[in-house]
Amino acid sequence: MSKPTFEFEFDPEELKRVSRSDSTAPVEEPKPSKLDDEDRGGRAASRRISVHALGQMAFCPRSAVLALERGDQEDPEEQLPRLDYLPNFDLARIEESLKVQVRWLLVAVTFLVMLLVPLVFGMWWGEPLVIYPSLGIVVGLLWWIANLAEDVLILSQRRHAALNATAKEPSPRIDAVQEISWWEMIRAGFEPAKYERPFQHPLLPLEGSPWRVLQRDSLRIPVVRSNAQRLGNRKGEVFEKHCMRLAAYAVLLETTDHVQSPYGLVFLNDDHRGLAVPITQHDKDSVHEAAERFRLLLKQMDAGEAEPARPENESHCRTCPYGQPVHLNDSEESQLNADGQDVFVILDHSDRRFHSNCGNRFRWIPPHAKAMHRQFRVGD
Ligand code: SF4
């Protein structure tokens, strides 16, 4: 199969949306780059854009650049993954974790029964030195048992869903978003594959590897997982960043001959029920345009001609961790300077020093919710 080449006519309005070259908005102009023109051109041309950062463009161009430069693979605006995350999407790991949790549950119940003996005798004798410590441990054990019982219930439900699913899959000619279950896809014969090394596009500056690829015959279905609380916006539409990422992964997967990715899947971390999102030729063309536009923006940034725009909807900044002000002490500032970061110090009404990742990078005070009531100003 011959590899296509792409030429794009950029819509100037769209380019303005993601980049900003006026001088009115920033608190402080970015420092001029020391690179000469050749270095700048070469750097922008050789830099690869991660699919994750490309998807982030839909949320905020500045967050896309920050994600790219920092190598972040988690959406900053989404909540952090739970530390006590229970396995899902993998029957062997679910069953293994279920066995471990049941074992701990039995241990906890055994301890509880053993402790009831001194507690009953302590109450019988009216001995407070026995009653109160025993009661404290019993309460602790009951709390532990409740947590273990909840985990066992969740894992049992996941195991039940995995073992009782029936084969079902979207049509390769899917033309609308539809609900799908991970286990239905597995029953339909798809094999989940995990690629440690990112796919690299031969023509575009694009690279990335989805969380999983479901494979069967010539079908390669990219799968992404999200830490968000729901899979779509308030209107029920799939988030634009997820659509963009699925289409970008499809573009990367289809660089292999005789492979098709007519749709992609998106799931929440804790739920095997997700959405199948059609990937049309128009979506793939949009990926090519977005990647080229991103590359042009990076080139303009390297040349000091533009910087990424703020999000169209500045309410995005209110909860964005990149814009969250963090208290700054001298040792942290020295460490950041040693790491090559030029810290943009801001002061609150008590002259305490703060900074943020977005503020450091773009020399401004992002309108984060925690910045609003402190009335920050630029430090000296
Ligand atoms: S703080 Fe605002 S401008 Fe900065 S990355 Fe977050 S959303 Fe974008």
Residues whose N, C-alpha, C, O or C-beta is under 5 A from the ligand:
A	BS01	SF4	C60 R62 S63 R310 P311 H316 C317 C320 Y322 G323 C358 P366
